[in-house]
Amino acid sequence: MLEDMAYRWLEAEVAPHYERYEKQEMVDRSAWEAAGAAGLLCASMPEEYGGAGGTYAHEAVIAEALGRTGTDGFGIALHNAIVAPYILHFGSEEQKRKWLPKMATGEMIGAIAMTEPGAGSDLQGIKTTARKDGNHYVLNGSKTFITNGQHANLIIVVSKTDPTKGAKGVSLMVVETDDAEGFRRGRNLDKVGLKTNDTSELFFDDVRIPTANMLGTEEGQGFVQLMTELPQERLLIANQAISMIERALAVTIDYVKERRAFGKAIIEFQNTQFKLAELKSEAAMARVFVNHCIGEHLKGRLDTTTASMAKYLTSDLQCKVVDECLQLHGGYGYMNEYPIARMFRDARVQRIYGGTNEIMKLLIARSL
Ligand SMILES: Cc1cc2nc3c(=O)[nH]c(=O)nc-3n(C[C@H](O)[C@H](O)[C@H](O)COP(=O)(O)OP(=O)(O)OC[C@H]3O[C@@H](n4cnc5c(N)ncnc54)[C@H](O)[C@@H]3O)c2cc1C
């Protein structure tokens, strides 16, 4: 039921505006509140905190509906399945009551700021600091490539509470940006694809936040908190990838049945059939693996190695599938009015964010 509802809602309420969102390089703020009213925000958060009381399975359904309707640049999956879980799992009762209901309505839009200009893959190298000053922390530093960066008003900032301690000196600070003096958004970054998603630089210049805004019971828990949540982030990328793989195949199969050359439909060429047969087989294999990972995750058994495999395999496959599918469209595939063109542009980043695929291989290699 949720799949059907999410699909139909996105088709009716987001897809018709998508071209405009692409041009303005972000969705309308009102789309977030509408998604909240439709029940598509915080589906896996408990009802007592304004959510729908679901599980990751519900988030997977929503993330895949975004992929299947071609509205993947609407950043609700990150808000739902990456940002909100940090608050649920590591927040105090007071923090959960304060922030989650507002995230469920769309009044608060979430982001997580790990990456800095000088530190991406090597997260321990971050320079942003949170210095304690009485009952406040004072944040200084800058972040970049932050998804939902223009819209977000609840940002989890990965900072060093003790720069001398490496990973053990990292803490997660929640910045409510609405009244945060010293907080500044940089430009909405000009990306290759995923245009609808606002991605930004963020600057923190002596931003004072209450000590009560730290996630966790004491300083220094941030790195472990990140490691705990990253498997779900990686699985989410795999869910997005598989749904976009399936959509790319569907639109391409339709296209090659219509388009003709040398007196026959493109699908009648053996090359087309073999290519699509290969891609469909690989997609089927990836689908089974992703579903297996969801099952494991719901049982609390999805480990870092397996989640990394899912992220790396499906995002690599997504890039391969959209490239081959674009080729089967000929010149029309390179025209932005054809969905495969945008799928091609949107796919590329999947191998980069959420930990690059090289980092995924490093993590997998540790299990050898
Ligand atoms: C559209 C978009 C949205 C994003 N959203 C967010 C967000 O919401 N929040 C956030 O915090 N970040 C976000 N990111 C940042 C993203 O997670 C980083 O870009 C990514 O982790 C890589 O970091 P980097 O760009 O600094 O690359 P680098 O770390 O500089 O890597 C450069 C290259 O070196 C390779 N490399 C690095 N270390 C090793 C190694 N040990 N062995 C082998 N190869 C290595 C990498 O794989 C890569 O190919 C986003 C990025 C993009 C593009």
The ligand as a Tripos MOL2 file, in Angstrom:
@<TRIPOS>MOLECULE
LIG
   53    58     1     0     0
SMALL
NO_CHARGES

@<TRIPOS>ATOM
      1 C1         26.3090   15.2380   -4.8890 C.3       1 LIG1
      2 C2         27.0450   14.9510   -3.6350 C.ar      1 LIG1
      3 C3         26.3470   14.8870   -2.4300 C.ar      1 LIG1
      4 C4         27.0280   14.6600   -1.2420 C.ar      1 LIG1
      5 N1         26.3410   14.7000   -0.0530 N.ar      1 LIG1
      6 C5         27.0380   14.6770    1.1070 C.ar      1 LIG1
      7 C6         26.3820   14.9020    2.3550 C.ar      1 LIG1
      8 O1         25.1610   15.0660    2.4230 O.2       1 LIG1
      9 N2         27.1340   14.9180    3.4730 N.ar      1 LIG1
     10 C7         28.4790   14.7430    3.4620 C.ar      1 LIG1
     11 O2         29.0860   14.7840    4.5010 O.2       1 LIG1
     12 N3         29.1340   14.5210    2.2990 N.ar      1 LIG1
     13 C8         28.4400   14.4870    1.1270 C.ar      1 LIG1
     14 N4         29.1040   14.2920   -0.0620 N.ar      1 LIG1
     15 C9         30.5380   14.1070   -0.0500 C.3       1 LIG1
     16 C10        30.9870   12.6990   -0.4110 C.3       1 LIG1
     17 O3         30.6530   11.7940    0.5940 O.3       1 LIG1
     18 C11        32.5000   12.7680   -0.6940 C.3       1 LIG1
     19 O4         32.6450   13.4780   -1.9110 O.3       1 LIG1
     20 C12        33.1390   11.4140   -0.7750 C.3       1 LIG1
     21 O5         33.1600   10.7860    0.4800 O.3       1 LIG1
     22 C13        34.5710   11.4750   -1.3050 C.3       1 LIG1
     23 O6         35.3200   12.4330   -0.6580 O.3       1 LIG1
     24 P1         36.1600   13.5090   -1.5130 P.3       1 LIG1
     25 O7         35.2230   14.1270   -2.4680 O.co2     1 LIG1
     26 O8         36.8830   14.3930   -0.5680 O.co2     1 LIG1
     27 O9         37.1840   12.6560   -2.3580 O.3       1 LIG1
     28 P2         38.6740   12.1960   -1.8880 P.3       1 LIG1
     29 O10        38.6030   11.5970   -0.5300 O.co2     1 LIG1
     30 O11        39.5980   13.3330   -2.1110 O.co2     1 LIG1
     31 O12        38.9500   11.0630   -2.9490 O.3       1 LIG1
     32 C14        39.4810   11.3010   -4.2670 C.3       1 LIG1
     33 C15        39.7160    9.9400   -4.9320 C.3       1 LIG1
     34 O13        40.6990    9.2140   -4.1720 O.3       1 LIG1
     35 C16        40.1810    7.9560   -3.8240 C.3       1 LIG1
     36 N5         40.7000    7.5510   -2.5050 N.ar      1 LIG1
     37 C17        40.6880    8.2540   -1.3540 C.ar      1 LIG1
     38 N6         41.2410    7.5380   -0.3600 N.ar      1 LIG1
     39 C18        41.6030    6.3480   -0.9000 C.ar      1 LIG1
     40 C19        42.2020    5.1760   -0.3910 C.ar      1 LIG1
     41 N7         42.5370    5.0610    0.9010 N.pl3     1 LIG1
     42 N8         42.4390    4.1480   -1.2370 N.ar      1 LIG1
     43 C20        42.0830    4.2320   -2.5380 C.ar      1 LIG1
     44 N9         41.5090    5.3200   -3.0880 N.ar      1 LIG1
     45 C21        41.2600    6.3620   -2.2730 C.ar      1 LIG1
     46 C22        38.6770    8.1330   -3.7740 C.3       1 LIG1
     47 O14        38.0050    6.8960   -3.9050 O.3       1 LIG1
     48 C23        38.4650    9.0560   -4.9680 C.3       1 LIG1
     49 O15        38.4290    8.3030   -6.1420 O.3       1 LIG1
     50 C24        28.4300   14.4600   -1.2630 C.ar      1 LIG1
     51 C25        29.1090   14.4850   -2.4760 C.ar      1 LIG1
     52 C26        28.4470   14.7370   -3.6500 C.ar      1 LIG1
     53 C27        29.2310   14.8030   -4.9170 C.3       1 LIG1
@<TRIPOS>BOND
     1     1     2 1
     2     2     3 ar
     3     2    52 ar
     4     3     4 ar
     5     4     5 ar
     6     4    50 ar
     7     5     6 ar
     8     6     7 ar
     9     6    13 1
    10     7     8 2
    11     7     9 ar
    12     9    10 ar
    13    10    11 2
    14    10    12 ar
    15    12    13 ar
    16    13    14 ar
    17    14    15 1
    18    14    50 ar
    19    15    16 1
    20    16    17 1
    21    16    18 1
    22    18    19 1
    23    18    20 1
    24    20    21 1
    25    20    22 1
    26    22    23 1
    27    23    24 1
    28    24    25 2
    29    24    26 1
    30    24    27 1
    31    27    28 1
    32    28    29 2
    33    28    30 1
    34    28    31 1
    35    31    32 1
    36    32    33 1
    37    33    34 1
    38    33    48 1
    39    34    35 1
    40    35    36 1
    41    35    46 1
    42    36    37 ar
    43    36    45 ar
    44    37    38 ar
    45    38    39 ar
    46    39    40 ar
    47    39    45 ar
    48    40    41 1
    49    40    42 ar
    50    42    43 ar
    51    43    44 ar
    52    44    45 ar
    53    46    47 1
    54    46    48 1
    55    48    49 1
    56    50    51 ar
    57    51    52 ar
    58    52    53 1
@<TRIPOS>SUBSTRUCTURE
     1 LIG1         1 GROUP 0 **** ****
